[in-house]
Amino acid sequence: MIAIEKQRQQIQIYCDNSKTLKQRNLLGQYSTPVKLANDICNYTKKLFSADNSIRFLDPAAGTGVFFSSLQNTFSIEKIKLAEGYEIDEHYGKPARDIWKNTFVNYKLEDFTQSAVPENNSEKFNLLICNPPYIRHHHIPSIHKTYLQTKILDSTGIKLSGLSGMYCYFMMLAHSWMQPDCVAVWLVPSEFMDVNYGQAIREYLLNEVTLLRIHRFTPNDIQFDDALVSSAVVWLKNKKPPENNKVVFTYGGTINAPIHKKEISAAILLKEKKWTRFPLLPERITSDKAKLSDFFTIKRGIATGHNKYFILSLDEILKRDLPLSQFKPILPNPRNLNQNVINANSDGIPQVENQLFVLNCELPFDELETSYPNLYQYLLKGIEDGVSKRYLCEKRKLWYAQENRIESPFYCTYIGRSDDEKNKPFRFVLNYSKAIVSNSYLILYPKKLLADKIIDNPELCTFIFDELNNITRDDMLDESRVYGGGMYKIEPKELGRVCLSNFLTFL
Ligand SMILES: C[S@@+](CC[C@H](N)C(=O)[O-])C[C@H]1O[C@@H](n2cnc3c(N)ncnc32)[C@H](O)[C@@H]1O
């Protein structure tokens, strides 16, 4: 067995290295580190009745790390069968060779198309899987429809078209489980928070007994080549008991997590963002005001090619381009060293790195005579393929930006929060005419607030203070976390963030 495992690891390295990251991305090929596979099996053994012999299934086997861990953990006499599916010959052929003549039945087959065993006795009582992390836009729509129909027929569950491939695997595998089968899924934690995950969350609460979810800290990336924050989900194929309690753990290792809390299914049913557990308590429905009560929140502009469209004042002068066809724009958050932006008399921001975005709405032909240098610059853009870029091509005039006006309030869209003192996002108070790119969100005051600001512009600093008084936890509650400790907040999510004292002056 040690010899097989050695060979397996060599094959894994060889196969990974002979593909590009992009190729592996398309089939969601991120292997499970051996230590993690062993940790998963060790913990799973505690949930599995010692009397049972094992019929094991891995629907996305790769080179078969879980076959090795299975044998490290359970005695070989207990393992009646271990069956694995793999779609890609690149991994599948050498893996099938090493597992030949062992307890493993390795099938080079597309699991999503494989026929479900008809009898319970042919099904499985232990399933461990790290399914492919294929994002929805890489799944052809004809295949999505096939998978959705198959799942609807077999489970009655309707998966959203935005679901990643791992969701289809979880739902398809349901019919492969014997009653009481223990299943373990190593999946991106995204399903715990996002809308497409709702169907999975309902399945976990209503169709099976959800036992535990462990999340790794986002900066402890389990797969060094996949930027996702991962979760391990344990369930039993059995309708849930009344008052089921699910163990949520976070950080550390599976066997020694740093945080642990039992959460009742009744609480989980009401909560749309499960990643708040175990760190945060049950959400108290708040009658506090939310940002969306006062602001319309939009993204900053997506130019389609910042290097081409956003220029410094020096560059504009050097090329003799007309400043009237540009708008000031703030530098990206990491190059913006201040949170209050004052302006000169033209509304140009007083920042170290003054930038301008091309924002011309004049027809191309007209420019040849009215702004010949700009015309030449656009010709160069066409020659360099800028006009054919996805976003540019979709616009009426490829060089005219979305219509966004400046606002006194911006919020950064992405950030880190490595410790409790650090807020992941920062607010910017803007007195200039600068707009922002999509590395910021724009908070436009709604009418009631806008009128108050017109009457009393001083209010802006007060509002800015209140925005800065929003707690880190209130922000994290609504944001989403990515691998490597990055947080992002979308316009709707920022709109749901609560304020403390905001109403007093209205
Ligand atoms: C995340 S990797 C996990 C591999 C291995 N089980 C591990 O944990 O290291 C997912 C594997 O599923 C395979 N795969 C992708 N689509 C599949 C399909 N439709 N049927 C079977 N395997 C598939 C990929 O080629 C890849 O090897």
The ligand as an SDF file (V2000), in Angstrom:
LIG
                    3D

 27 29  0  0  0  0  0  0  0  0999 V2000
  -11.2050   18.5020   -7.0710 C   0  0  0  0  0  0  0  0  0  0  0  0
  -10.5510   17.1570   -8.0010 S   0  0  0  0  0  0  0  0  0  0  0  0
  -10.4020   15.9490   -6.7380 C   0  0  0  0  0  0  0  0  0  0  0  0
   -9.5360   14.7960   -7.1020 C   0  0  0  0  0  0  0  0  0  0  0  0
   -9.2610   13.8100   -5.9600 C   0  0  0  0  0  0  0  0  0  0  0  0
  -10.4560   13.1450   -5.5000 N   0  0  0  0  0  0  0  0  0  0  0  0
   -8.6250   14.5240   -4.7970 C   0  0  0  0  0  0  0  0  0  0  0  0
   -9.3290   14.7970   -3.8280 O   0  0  0  0  0  0  0  0  0  0  0  0
   -7.4290   14.8280   -4.8690 O   0  0  0  0  0  0  0  0  0  0  0  0
  -11.9540   16.6760   -8.9310 C   0  0  0  0  0  0  0  0  0  0  0  0
  -11.7150   15.5710   -9.9310 C   0  0  0  0  0  0  0  0  0  0  0  0
  -12.9620   15.3220  -10.5760 O   0  0  0  0  0  0  0  0  0  0  0  0
  -12.7240   15.0410  -11.9580 C   0  0  0  0  0  0  0  0  0  0  0  0
  -13.9660   15.2810  -12.6780 N   0  0  0  0  0  0  0  0  0  0  0  0
  -14.4190   16.4380  -13.2300 C   0  0  0  0  0  0  0  0  0  0  0  0
  -15.6130   16.2340  -13.8050 N   0  0  0  0  0  0  0  0  0  0  0  0
  -15.9240   14.9300  -13.5980 C   0  0  0  0  0  0  0  0  0  0  0  0
  -17.0230   14.1120  -13.9600 C   0  0  0  0  0  0  0  0  0  0  0  0
  -18.0460   14.6260  -14.6270 N   0  0  0  0  0  0  0  0  0  0  0  0
  -17.0190   12.8140  -13.5870 N   0  0  0  0  0  0  0  0  0  0  0  0
  -15.9760   12.2960  -12.8840 C   0  0  0  0  0  0  0  0  0  0  0  0
  -14.9000   13.0210  -12.5440 N   0  0  0  0  0  0  0  0  0  0  0  0
  -14.8800   14.3110  -12.8760 C   0  0  0  0  0  0  0  0  0  0  0  0
  -11.5800   15.9760  -12.3140 C   0  0  0  0  0  0  0  0  0  0  0  0
  -10.9110   15.5380  -13.4800 O   0  0  0  0  0  0  0  0  0  0  0  0
  -10.7310   15.9010  -11.0460 C   0  0  0  0  0  0  0  0  0  0  0  0
   -9.7800   14.8780  -11.1450 O   0  0  0  0  0  0  0  0  0  0  0  0
  1  2  1  0
  2  3  1  0
  2 10  1  0
  3  4  1  0
  4  5  1  0
  5  6  1  0
  5  7  1  0
  7  8  2  0
  7  9  1  0
 10 11  1  0
 11 12  1  0
 11 26  1  0
 12 13  1  0
 13 14  1  0
 13 24  1  0
 14 15  1  0
 14 23  1  0
 15 16  2  0
 16 17  1  0
 17 18  1  0
 17 23  2  0
 18 19  1  0
 18 20  2  0
 20 21  1  0
 21 22  2  0
 22 23  1  0
 24 25  1  0
 24 26  1  0
 26 27  1  0
M  CHG  2   2   1   9  -1
M  END
$$$$
